[in-house]
Amino acid sequence: MAVVNRLLRSTATPSSSILSKTFSSITSNTDRRPLSPLSHSSLHLRRDPKDRNVQWVFLGCPGVGKGTYASRLTALLGVPHIATGDLVREELASSGPLASQLSEIVNQGKLVSDEIIINLLSKRLEAGESKGERGFILDGFPRTIRQAEILEDVTDIDLVVNLKLNEEALLAKCLGRRICSECGGNYNVACIDIKGENGSPGMYMAPLLPPPHCASKLITRSDDTEAVVKERLRIYNEMSLPVEDFYRSRGKLLEFDLPGGIPESWPKLLQALNLDYHEDKQSAAA
Protein backbone atom coordinates (compact mmCIF):
# COMPACT_ATOMS: atom_id res chain seq x y z
CA MET A 1 0.00 0.00 0.00
CA ALA A 2 1.17 3.51 -0.66
CA VAL A 3 3.00 5.48 1.99
CA VAL A 4 2.66 9.19 1.39
CA ASN A 5 4.74 12.00 2.80
CA ARG A 6 3.28 15.33 1.69
CA LEU A 7 5.75 18.16 2.04
CA LEU A 8 3.88 20.68 -0.08
CA ARG A 9 2.59 23.66 1.87
CA SER A 10 -1.01 24.76 1.37
CA THR A 11 -1.74 28.47 1.25
CA ALA A 12 -3.85 29.68 4.18
CA THR A 13 -6.88 31.74 3.21
CA PRO A 14 -10.14 32.86 4.77
CA SER A 15 -12.84 30.22 4.40
CA SER A 16 -15.89 30.88 2.29
CA SER A 17 -18.52 28.48 1.03
CA ILE A 18 -19.81 30.42 -1.97
CA LEU A 19 -18.57 32.43 -4.90
CA SER A 20 -17.54 35.91 -3.75
CA LYS A 21 -18.28 37.48 -7.09
CA THR A 22 -20.61 36.53 -9.93
CA PHE A 23 -19.05 35.49 -13.20
CA SER A 24 -20.58 38.55 -14.80
CA SER A 25 -18.58 40.86 -12.55
CA ILE A 26 -15.37 38.99 -13.36
CA THR A 27 -15.94 39.30 -17.09
CA SER A 28 -17.33 42.82 -17.24
CA ASN A 29 -14.24 44.28 -18.90
CA THR A 30 -14.99 45.73 -22.31
CA ASP A 31 -12.56 43.42 -24.10
CA ARG A 32 -14.44 40.29 -23.04
CA ARG A 33 -17.81 38.88 -23.96
CA PRO A 34 -20.15 38.74 -20.98
CA LEU A 35 -21.01 35.27 -19.84
CA SER A 36 -24.49 34.00 -20.54
CA PRO A 37 -26.90 33.48 -17.62
CA LEU A 38 -26.17 29.75 -17.90
CA SER A 39 -22.81 30.20 -16.18
CA HIS A 40 -23.88 32.46 -13.33
CA SER A 41 -24.14 29.55 -10.91
CA SER A 42 -21.96 29.44 -7.80
CA LEU A 43 -18.88 27.26 -7.53
CA HIS A 44 -18.71 26.01 -3.95
CA LEU A 45 -14.95 25.62 -3.85
CA ARG A 46 -13.25 27.72 -1.22
CA ARG A 47 -12.44 25.95 2.06
CA ASP A 48 -10.13 26.46 4.99
CA PRO A 49 -6.97 24.42 4.17
CA LYS A 50 -7.26 22.46 7.41
CA ASP A 51 -10.70 21.22 6.29
CA ARG A 52 -9.61 19.89 2.91
CA ASN A 53 -7.00 17.90 1.01
CA VAL A 54 -4.81 19.14 -1.88
CA GLN A 55 -6.28 21.33 -4.61
CA TRP A 56 -4.12 20.91 -7.69
CA VAL A 57 -4.41 21.62 -11.41
CA PHE A 58 -2.82 19.62 -14.23
CA LEU A 59 -1.88 21.51 -17.40
CA GLY A 60 -0.45 20.21 -20.66
CA CYS A 61 -1.20 19.70 -24.33
CA PRO A 62 -4.08 17.40 -25.28
CA GLY A 63 -2.88 13.81 -25.12
CA VAL A 64 0.19 14.51 -22.97
CA GLY A 65 -1.03 12.21 -20.20
CA LYS A 66 -2.75 14.55 -17.74
CA GLY A 67 -5.50 12.03 -17.09
CA THR A 68 -3.09 9.14 -16.58
CA TYR A 69 -0.93 10.86 -13.99
CA ALA A 70 -3.77 12.78 -12.33
CA SER A 71 -5.67 9.51 -11.84
CA ARG A 72 -2.68 7.88 -10.20
CA LEU A 73 -2.18 10.84 -7.89
CA THR A 74 -5.83 11.00 -6.88
CA ALA A 75 -5.69 7.34 -5.86
CA LEU A 76 -2.55 8.10 -3.87
CA LEU A 77 -3.81 11.27 -2.20
CA GLY A 78 -7.45 10.33 -1.71
CA VAL A 79 -9.01 13.17 -3.73
CA PRO A 80 -11.25 13.07 -6.83
CA HIS A 81 -9.84 13.44 -10.32
CA ILE A 82 -12.09 15.88 -12.17
CA ALA A 83 -11.42 15.92 -15.91
CA THR A 84 -13.43 18.40 -17.92
CA GLY A 85 -12.91 16.21 -20.99
CA ASP A 86 -14.74 13.39 -19.19
CA LEU A 87 -17.53 15.79 -18.21
CA VAL A 88 -17.94 16.78 -21.85
CA ARG A 89 -18.00 13.15 -23.02
CA GLU A 90 -20.56 12.26 -20.34
CA GLU A 91 -22.76 15.11 -21.53
CA LEU A 92 -22.38 13.93 -25.13
CA ALA A 93 -23.41 10.40 -24.15
CA SER A 94 -26.40 11.66 -22.16
CA SER A 95 -28.17 13.15 -25.20
CA GLY A 96 -28.81 16.20 -23.06
CA PRO A 97 -29.58 19.72 -24.33
CA LEU A 98 -25.89 20.46 -25.01
CA ALA A 99 -25.06 17.19 -26.78
CA SER A 100 -25.49 18.29 -30.40
CA GLN A 101 -23.65 21.57 -29.82
CA LEU A 102 -20.78 19.78 -28.09
CA SER A 103 -20.57 17.11 -30.78
CA GLU A 104 -19.88 19.70 -33.46
CA ILE A 105 -17.28 21.50 -31.32
CA VAL A 106 -15.41 18.34 -30.31
CA ASN A 107 -15.33 16.81 -33.81
CA GLN A 108 -13.76 20.00 -35.17
CA GLY A 109 -11.06 19.99 -32.48
CA LYS A 110 -12.16 23.33 -31.06
CA LEU A 111 -12.17 24.37 -27.42
CA VAL A 112 -15.50 24.12 -25.63
CA SER A 113 -16.74 27.55 -24.52
CA ASP A 114 -16.16 28.85 -20.99
CA GLU A 115 -19.91 28.96 -20.41
CA ILE A 116 -20.40 25.25 -21.10
CA ILE A 117 -17.30 24.10 -19.23
CA ILE A 118 -18.10 26.16 -16.13
CA ASN A 119 -21.67 24.91 -16.14
CA LEU A 120 -20.55 21.27 -16.31
CA LEU A 121 -17.82 21.80 -13.71
CA SER A 122 -20.24 23.55 -11.34
CA LYS A 123 -22.61 20.59 -11.43
CA ARG A 124 -19.75 18.12 -10.83
CA LEU A 125 -18.34 20.07 -7.86
CA GLU A 126 -21.74 20.49 -6.27
CA ALA A 127 -22.36 16.74 -6.61
CA GLY A 128 -18.97 16.02 -5.04
CA GLU A 129 -19.57 18.39 -2.17
CA SER A 130 -22.87 16.69 -1.39
CA LYS A 131 -20.94 13.40 -1.14
CA GLY A 132 -18.37 14.89 1.22
CA GLU A 133 -15.46 15.28 -1.19
CA ARG A 134 -12.61 17.46 0.13
CA GLY A 135 -9.95 18.59 -2.33
CA PHE A 136 -9.46 17.72 -6.00
CA ILE A 137 -7.12 17.47 -8.95
CA LEU A 138 -8.49 19.36 -11.96
CA ASP A 139 -7.55 18.09 -15.40
CA GLY A 140 -8.35 20.22 -18.46
CA PHE A 141 -9.39 23.32 -16.52
CA PRO A 142 -8.44 26.12 -16.69
CA ARG A 143 -7.49 26.34 -20.37
CA THR A 144 -7.76 30.11 -20.79
CA ILE A 145 -6.79 33.18 -18.77
CA ARG A 146 -10.48 33.92 -18.31
CA GLN A 147 -11.06 30.49 -16.76
CA ALA A 148 -7.95 30.85 -14.58
CA GLU A 149 -9.20 34.18 -13.23
CA ILE A 150 -12.61 32.69 -12.46
CA LEU A 151 -11.02 29.75 -10.66
CA GLU A 152 -8.67 31.99 -8.67
CA ASP A 153 -11.64 34.08 -7.55
CA VAL A 154 -13.43 31.12 -6.00
CA THR A 155 -10.73 28.84 -4.59
CA ASP A 156 -7.08 28.46 -3.61
CA ILE A 157 -5.03 26.34 -5.98
CA ASP A 158 -2.02 24.95 -4.14
CA LEU A 159 -0.02 23.70 -7.12
CA VAL A 160 -0.19 23.63 -10.93
CA VAL A 161 1.66 20.77 -12.63
CA ASN A 162 2.55 21.47 -16.28
CA LEU A 163 3.32 18.24 -18.13
CA LYS A 164 5.47 18.62 -21.25
CA LEU A 165 6.30 16.14 -24.00
CA ASN A 166 8.23 16.14 -27.28
CA GLU A 167 5.73 17.15 -30.02
CA GLU A 168 6.59 14.22 -32.29
CA ALA A 169 5.93 11.82 -29.42
CA LEU A 170 2.77 13.72 -28.50
CA LEU A 171 1.27 13.35 -31.99
CA ALA A 172 2.09 9.63 -32.15
CA LYS A 173 0.67 9.13 -28.66
CA CYS A 174 -2.62 10.84 -29.54
CA LEU A 175 -3.05 8.81 -32.73
CA GLY A 176 -2.34 5.58 -30.83
CA ARG A 177 -5.02 6.09 -28.17
CA ARG A 178 -7.68 3.40 -27.88
CA ILE A 179 -10.64 2.89 -25.54
CA CYS A 180 -12.33 -0.36 -24.61
CA SER A 181 -15.94 -0.01 -25.68
CA GLU A 182 -17.06 -2.33 -22.90
CA CYS A 183 -15.15 -1.32 -19.75
CA GLY A 184 -13.98 2.17 -20.76
CA GLY A 185 -10.30 1.34 -20.15
CA ASN A 186 -7.72 3.57 -21.84
CA TYR A 187 -4.86 2.03 -23.82
CA ASN A 188 -2.28 3.05 -26.41
CA VAL A 189 -1.06 0.96 -29.33
CA ALA A 190 1.76 3.32 -30.36
CA CYS A 191 5.36 2.24 -29.84
CA ILE A 192 7.32 5.49 -29.73
CA ASP A 193 11.08 5.32 -30.28
CA ILE A 194 12.70 8.70 -30.95
CA LYS A 195 16.45 8.82 -31.40
CA GLY A 196 18.39 11.57 -29.67
CA GLU A 197 20.15 14.09 -31.91
CA ASN A 198 21.80 17.52 -31.71
CA GLY A 199 22.07 17.25 -27.95
CA SER A 200 18.41 16.36 -27.46
CA PRO A 201 17.76 13.16 -25.51
CA GLY A 202 16.05 10.22 -27.14
CA MET A 203 12.77 8.83 -25.88
CA TYR A 204 11.17 5.41 -25.78
CA MET A 205 7.53 4.83 -24.82
CA ALA A 206 6.28 1.27 -24.97
CA PRO A 207 2.68 0.67 -26.01
CA LEU A 208 0.10 0.32 -23.26
CA LEU A 209 -1.70 -2.74 -24.58
CA PRO A 210 -5.06 -3.99 -23.31
CA PRO A 211 -5.66 -7.31 -21.55
CA PRO A 212 -6.86 -10.13 -23.84
CA HIS A 213 -10.54 -9.68 -22.94
CA CYS A 214 -10.45 -6.04 -24.12
CA ALA A 215 -8.31 -6.49 -27.24
CA SER A 216 -11.21 -7.13 -29.61
CA LYS A 217 -13.29 -4.27 -28.20
CA LEU A 218 -10.93 -1.34 -28.81
CA ILE A 219 -12.28 1.79 -30.47
CA THR A 220 -10.69 5.08 -31.51
CA ARG A 221 -12.04 8.40 -30.32
CA SER A 222 -13.73 10.25 -33.19
CA ASP A 223 -11.53 13.30 -32.57
CA ASP A 224 -8.23 11.38 -32.62
CA THR A 225 -7.38 12.03 -36.27
CA GLU A 226 -4.15 13.70 -37.36
CA ALA A 227 -5.93 16.83 -38.60
CA VAL A 228 -7.96 17.24 -35.42
CA VAL A 229 -5.00 16.52 -33.13
CA LYS A 230 -2.86 19.14 -34.91
CA GLU A 231 -5.70 21.64 -34.66
CA ARG A 232 -6.06 20.94 -30.92
CA LEU A 233 -2.33 21.54 -30.44
CA ARG A 234 -2.50 24.79 -32.42
CA ILE A 235 -5.40 26.07 -30.33
CA TYR A 236 -3.69 24.99 -27.12
CA ASN A 237 -0.53 26.88 -27.99
CA GLU A 238 -2.55 29.96 -28.90
CA MET A 239 -4.93 30.08 -25.94
CA SER A 240 -3.58 27.94 -23.12
CA LEU A 241 0.13 28.75 -22.95
CA PRO A 242 -0.65 32.14 -21.36
CA VAL A 243 -2.26 30.18 -18.51
CA GLU A 244 1.19 28.76 -17.74
CA ASP A 245 2.53 32.31 -17.40
CA PHE A 246 -0.46 33.19 -15.20
CA TYR A 247 0.49 30.53 -12.64
CA ARG A 248 4.23 30.95 -13.13
CA SER A 249 3.96 34.59 -12.09
CA ARG A 250 2.20 33.43 -8.89
CA GLY A 251 4.91 30.92 -8.03
CA LYS A 252 2.56 27.94 -8.35
CA LEU A 253 3.77 26.33 -11.59
CA LEU A 254 5.79 23.10 -11.57
CA GLU A 255 7.23 22.32 -15.03
CA PHE A 256 7.74 18.61 -15.62
CA ASP A 257 9.24 17.16 -18.82
CA LEU A 258 8.08 13.58 -19.27
CA PRO A 259 11.22 11.50 -19.89
CA GLY A 260 9.33 8.55 -21.37
CA GLY A 261 6.44 6.26 -20.53
CA ILE A 262 4.86 5.59 -17.15
CA PRO A 263 7.68 3.41 -15.72
CA GLU A 264 10.24 6.16 -16.40
CA SER A 265 8.06 9.19 -15.65
CA TRP A 266 5.98 8.17 -12.62
CA PRO A 267 8.82 7.83 -10.05
CA LYS A 268 10.40 11.10 -11.23
CA LEU A 269 7.08 12.94 -11.05
CA LEU A 270 6.57 11.76 -7.47
CA GLN A 271 10.08 12.94 -6.64
CA ALA A 272 9.35 16.35 -8.17
CA LEU A 273 6.17 16.56 -6.05
CA ASN A 274 8.01 15.59 -2.85
CA LEU A 275 5.88 12.48 -2.52
CA ASP A 276 7.12 9.12 -1.28
CA TYR A 277 5.38 6.16 -2.83
CA HIS A 278 6.10 2.47 -2.49
CA GLU A 279 4.39 -0.06 -4.71
CA ASP A 280 5.20 -3.37 -6.32
CA LYS A 281 6.83 -3.54 -9.75
CA GLN A 282 3.72 -4.88 -11.44
CA SER A 283 1.58 -1.84 -10.56
CA ALA A 284 4.45 0.52 -11.34
CA ALA A 285 4.57 -0.73 -14.91
CA ALA A 286 0.82 -0.66 -15.45
C-alpha positions as CSV (number, residue, x, y, z in Angstrom):
1,M,0.0,0.0,0.0
2,A,1.2,3.5,-0.7
3,V,3.0,5.5,2.0
4,V,2.7,9.2,1.4
5,N,4.7,12.0,2.8
6,R,3.3,15.3,1.7
7,L,5.7,18.2,2.0
8,L,3.9,20.7,-0.1
9,R,2.6,23.7,1.9
10,S,-1.0,24.8,1.4
11,T,-1.7,28.5,1.3
12,A,-3.8,29.7,4.2
13,T,-6.9,31.7,3.2
14,P,-10.1,32.9,4.8
15,S,-12.8,30.2,4.4
16,S,-15.9,30.9,2.3
17,S,-18.5,28.5,1.0
18,I,-19.8,30.4,-2.0
19,L,-18.6,32.4,-4.9
20,S,-17.5,35.9,-3.7
21,K,-18.3,37.5,-7.1
22,T,-20.6,36.5,-9.9
23,F,-19.1,35.5,-13.2
24,S,-20.6,38.5,-14.8
25,S,-18.6,40.9,-12.5
26,I,-15.4,39.0,-13.4
27,T,-15.9,39.3,-17.1
28,S,-17.3,42.8,-17.2
29,N,-14.2,44.3,-18.9
30,T,-15.0,45.7,-22.3
31,D,-12.6,43.4,-24.1
32,R,-14.4,40.3,-23.0
33,R,-17.8,38.9,-24.0
34,P,-20.1,38.7,-21.0
35,L,-21.0,35.3,-19.8
36,S,-24.5,34.0,-20.5
37,P,-26.9,33.5,-17.6
38,L,-26.2,29.8,-17.9
39,S,-22.8,30.2,-16.2
40,H,-23.9,32.5,-13.3
41,S,-24.1,29.5,-10.9
42,S,-22.0,29.4,-7.8
43,L,-18.9,27.3,-7.5
44,H,-18.7,26.0,-3.9
45,L,-14.9,25.6,-3.8
46,R,-13.2,27.7,-1.2
47,R,-12.4,26.0,2.1
48,D,-10.1,26.5,5.0
49,P,-7.0,24.4,4.2
50,K,-7.3,22.5,7.4
51,D,-10.7,21.2,6.3
52,R,-9.6,19.9,2.9
53,N,-7.0,17.9,1.0
54,V,-4.8,19.1,-1.9
55,Q,-6.3,21.3,-4.6
56,W,-4.1,20.9,-7.7
57,V,-4.4,21.6,-11.4
58,F,-2.8,19.6,-14.2
59,L,-1.9,21.5,-17.4
60,G,-0.4,20.2,-20.7
61,C,-1.2,19.7,-24.3
62,P,-4.1,17.4,-25.3
63,G,-2.9,13.8,-25.1
64,V,0.2,14.5,-23.0
65,G,-1.0,12.2,-20.2
66,K,-2.8,14.6,-17.7
67,G,-5.5,12.0,-17.1
68,T,-3.1,9.1,-16.6
69,Y,-0.9,10.9,-14.0
70,A,-3.8,12.8,-12.3
71,S,-5.7,9.5,-11.8
72,R,-2.7,7.9,-10.2
73,L,-2.2,10.8,-7.9
74,T,-5.8,11.0,-6.9
75,A,-5.7,7.3,-5.9
76,L,-2.6,8.1,-3.9
77,L,-3.8,11.3,-2.2
78,G,-7.4,10.3,-1.7
79,V,-9.0,13.2,-3.7
80,P,-11.2,13.1,-6.8
81,H,-9.8,13.4,-10.3
82,I,-12.1,15.9,-12.2
83,A,-11.4,15.9,-15.9
84,T,-13.4,18.4,-17.9
85,G,-12.9,16.2,-21.0
86,D,-14.7,13.4,-19.2
87,L,-17.5,15.8,-18.2
88,V,-17.9,16.8,-21.9
89,R,-18.0,13.1,-23.0
90,E,-20.6,12.3,-20.3
91,E,-22.8,15.1,-21.5
92,L,-22.4,13.9,-25.1
93,A,-23.4,10.4,-24.1
94,S,-26.4,11.7,-22.2
95,S,-28.2,13.1,-25.2
96,G,-28.8,16.2,-23.1
97,P,-29.6,19.7,-24.3
98,L,-25.9,20.5,-25.0
99,A,-25.1,17.2,-26.8
100,S,-25.5,18.3,-30.4
101,Q,-23.6,21.6,-29.8
102,L,-20.8,19.8,-28.1
103,S,-20.6,17.1,-30.8
104,E,-19.9,19.7,-33.5
105,I,-17.3,21.5,-31.3
106,V,-15.4,18.3,-30.3
107,N,-15.3,16.8,-33.8
108,Q,-13.8,20.0,-35.2
109,G,-11.1,20.0,-32.5
110,K,-12.2,23.3,-31.1
111,L,-12.2,24.4,-27.4
112,V,-15.5,24.1,-25.6
113,S,-16.7,27.6,-24.5
114,D,-16.2,28.9,-21.0
115,E,-19.9,29.0,-20.4
116,I,-20.4,25.3,-21.1
117,I,-17.3,24.1,-19.2
118,I,-18.1,26.2,-16.1
119,N,-21.7,24.9,-16.1
120,L,-20.6,21.3,-16.3
121,L,-17.8,21.8,-13.7
122,S,-20.2,23.5,-11.3
123,K,-22.6,20.6,-11.4
124,R,-19.7,18.1,-10.8
125,L,-18.3,20.1,-7.9
126,E,-21.7,20.5,-6.3
127,A,-22.4,16.7,-6.6
128,G,-19.0,16.0,-5.0
129,E,-19.6,18.4,-2.2
130,S,-22.9,16.7,-1.4
131,K,-20.9,13.4,-1.1
132,G,-18.4,14.9,1.2
133,E,-15.5,15.3,-1.2
134,R,-12.6,17.5,0.1
135,G,-10.0,18.6,-2.3
136,F,-9.5,17.7,-6.0
137,I,-7.1,17.5,-8.9
138,L,-8.5,19.4,-12.0
139,D,-7.5,18.1,-15.4
140,G,-8.3,20.2,-18.5
141,F,-9.4,23.3,-16.5
142,P,-8.4,26.1,-16.7
143,R,-7.5,26.3,-20.4
144,T,-7.8,30.1,-20.8
145,I,-6.8,33.2,-18.8
146,R,-10.5,33.9,-18.3
147,Q,-11.1,30.5,-16.8
148,A,-8.0,30.8,-14.6
149,E,-9.2,34.2,-13.2
150,I,-12.6,32.7,-12.5
151,L,-11.0,29.7,-10.7
152,E,-8.7,32.0,-8.7
153,D,-11.6,34.1,-7.6
154,V,-13.4,31.1,-6.0
155,T,-10.7,28.8,-4.6
156,D,-7.1,28.5,-3.6
157,I,-5.0,26.3,-6.0
158,D,-2.0,24.9,-4.1
159,L,0.0,23.7,-7.1
160,V,-0.2,23.6,-10.9
161,V,1.7,20.8,-12.6
162,N,2.6,21.5,-16.3
163,L,3.3,18.2,-18.1
164,K,5.5,18.6,-21.2
165,L,6.3,16.1,-24.0
166,N,8.2,16.1,-27.3
167,E,5.7,17.2,-30.0
168,E,6.6,14.2,-32.3
169,A,5.9,11.8,-29.4
170,L,2.8,13.7,-28.5
171,L,1.3,13.3,-32.0
172,A,2.1,9.6,-32.1
173,K,0.7,9.1,-28.7
174,C,-2.6,10.8,-29.5
175,L,-3.0,8.8,-32.7
176,G,-2.3,5.6,-30.8
177,R,-5.0,6.1,-28.2
178,R,-7.7,3.4,-27.9
179,I,-10.6,2.9,-25.5
180,C,-12.3,-0.4,-24.6
181,S,-15.9,0.0,-25.7
182,E,-17.1,-2.3,-22.9
183,C,-15.1,-1.3,-19.7
184,G,-14.0,2.2,-20.8
185,G,-10.3,1.3,-20.1
186,N,-7.7,3.6,-21.8
187,Y,-4.9,2.0,-23.8
188,N,-2.3,3.1,-26.4
189,V,-1.1,1.0,-29.3
190,A,1.8,3.3,-30.4
191,C,5.4,2.2,-29.8
192,I,7.3,5.5,-29.7
193,D,11.1,5.3,-30.3
194,I,12.7,8.7,-31.0
195,K,16.5,8.8,-31.4
196,G,18.4,11.6,-29.7
197,E,20.1,14.1,-31.9
198,N,21.8,17.5,-31.7
199,G,22.1,17.2,-28.0
200,S,18.4,16.4,-27.5
201,P,17.8,13.2,-25.5
202,G,16.1,10.2,-27.1
203,M,12.8,8.8,-25.9
204,Y,11.2,5.4,-25.8
205,M,7.5,4.8,-24.8
206,A,6.3,1.3,-25.0
207,P,2.7,0.7,-26.0
208,L,0.1,0.3,-23.3
209,L,-1.7,-2.7,-24.6
210,P,-5.1,-4.0,-23.3
211,P,-5.7,-7.3,-21.6
212,P,-6.9,-10.1,-23.8
213,H,-10.5,-9.7,-22.9
214,C,-10.4,-6.0,-24.1
215,A,-8.3,-6.5,-27.2
216,S,-11.2,-7.1,-29.6
217,K,-13.3,-4.3,-28.2
218,L,-10.9,-1.3,-28.8
219,I,-12.3,1.8,-30.5
220,T,-10.7,5.1,-31.5
221,R,-12.0,8.4,-30.3
222,S,-13.7,10.3,-33.2
223,D,-11.5,13.3,-32.6
224,D,-8.2,11.4,-32.6
225,T,-7.4,12.0,-36.3
226,E,-4.2,13.7,-37.4
227,A,-5.9,16.8,-38.6
228,V,-8.0,17.2,-35.4
229,V,-5.0,16.5,-33.1
230,K,-2.9,19.1,-34.9
231,E,-5.7,21.6,-34.7
232,R,-6.1,20.9,-30.9
233,L,-2.3,21.5,-30.4
234,R,-2.5,24.8,-32.4
235,I,-5.4,26.1,-30.3
236,Y,-3.7,25.0,-27.1
237,N,-0.5,26.9,-28.0
238,E,-2.6,30.0,-28.9
239,M,-4.9,30.1,-25.9
240,S,-3.6,27.9,-23.1
241,L,0.1,28.7,-23.0
242,P,-0.6,32.1,-21.4
243,V,-2.3,30.2,-18.5
244,E,1.2,28.8,-17.7
245,D,2.5,32.3,-17.4
246,F,-0.5,33.2,-15.2
247,Y,0.5,30.5,-12.6
248,R,4.2,30.9,-13.1
249,S,4.0,34.6,-12.1
250,R,2.2,33.4,-8.9
251,G,4.9,30.9,-8.0
252,K,2.6,27.9,-8.4
253,L,3.8,26.3,-11.6
254,L,5.8,23.1,-11.6
255,E,7.2,22.3,-15.0
256,F,7.7,18.6,-15.6
257,D,9.2,17.2,-18.8
258,L,8.1,13.6,-19.3
259,P,11.2,11.5,-19.9
260,G,9.3,8.5,-21.4
261,G,6.4,6.3,-20.5
262,I,4.9,5.6,-17.2
263,P,7.7,3.4,-15.7
264,E,10.2,6.2,-16.4
265,S,8.1,9.2,-15.6
266,W,6.0,8.2,-12.6
267,P,8.8,7.8,-10.0
268,K,10.4,11.1,-11.2
269,L,7.1,12.9,-11.1
270,L,6.6,11.8,-7.5
271,Q,10.1,12.9,-6.6
272,A,9.3,16.4,-8.2
273,L,6.2,16.6,-6.1
274,N,8.0,15.6,-2.9
275,L,5.9,12.5,-2.5
276,D,7.1,9.1,-1.3
277,Y,5.4,6.2,-2.8
278,H,6.1,2.5,-2.5
279,E,4.4,-0.1,-4.7
280,D,5.2,-3.4,-6.3
281,K,6.8,-3.5,-9.7
282,Q,3.7,-4.9,-11.4
283,S,1.6,-1.8,-10.6
284,A,4.5,0.5,-11.3
285,A,4.6,-0.7,-14.9
286,A,0.8,-0.7,-15.5
